[in-house]
Amino acid sequence: MAFVTRFAPSPTGRLHRGHAFSALTAWRAAREVGGRFLLRIEDIDPIRCKPAFEDAIVEDLAWLGLAWDGPVRRQSEHLTDYAAVIAALDGRGLLYRCFRTRKDILDAIGDAPHGPVEAARPGPHPADEEAALLAQGRAFAWRLSLDRAREALGDVAWQALTFVEEGLGPNGERGLIRVLPETAGDVILARKDVGAAYHVAVTHDDALQGVTHIVRGEDLFEATHVQVLIQTLMGWPTPAYRHHRLLVGPDGRRYAKRDRSVTLAELRAGGLDAGTLRAELGF
């Protein structure tokens, strides 16, 4: 079977050592078996994503010595594809409108007798309340109803939802993993400010691009449960997954854009060459 994987950064800042490690890990996995390595730009957030950061991603990967197969896919150019997925799921009655704000959900989590998972499944509004909110022009998100999804698949298929972990999850998970979508609750799949959410865009593109192996950091391990459910509901294949460890800095904290981790551009400007960095990262 052909091996196809991808590196799929969001252009919300400059790449750092952690990104380099993830990109090199996916690239090496593909090249070792004569497979394909794709580059996808996940830029569906029009507020945080900037073209200048996309240019910087390409520059940084080229400096690392990485080449990808085929054209770069930019998610912002395919929003109608993701809207079609939302329409298909809604047409099957699997989604519901949720007018609750982030604060409403957080307050509900604090009040929920059985913890945050219960609060993350708020359920549809009563019909008269929903009609009134729509008439007021209130913004809403589309949530995936786990109850309706389970009913659509049937209990046997629901219990049989699994994925193969070829790497290691954050708690040492490996092998055949049972999917537990309940842990995420009724996730938001679309909202007004961003349109289709990450889970929709990523599963659609993986299926469209024929991705057979998803190589990514262990921080995304839990997201796999929701994504396998969406793949199953849409009739898309489920790739194998290889989650890898996260790189941490001298302070023991993982590299992250929000923590202003030293970027590859800054390392390059400071005189570090790509070969030295690759060796430092184990490549």
WOVEN-V449930 format. One line per field, one symbol per residue. ss: DSSP state (H for helix, E for strand, L for the rest). A space follows every 10 residues. Layout:
ss=???
This chain:
ss=LLLEEEELLL LLLLLEHHHH HHHHHHHHHH HHLLLEEEEE ELLLLLLLLL HHHHHHHHHH HHHHLLLLLL LLEEHHHHHH HHHHHHHHHH HLLLEEEELL LHHHHHHHHH HLLLLHHHHL LLLLLLHHHH HHHHHLLLLL EEEELHHHHH HHHLHHHHHL LEEEELLLLL LLLLEEEELL HHHLLLLEEE ELLLEELHHH HHHHHHHHLL LLEEEEEHHH LLHHHHHHHH HHHHLLLLLE EEEELLLELL LLLELLHHHL LLEHHHHHHL LLLHHHHHHH LLL
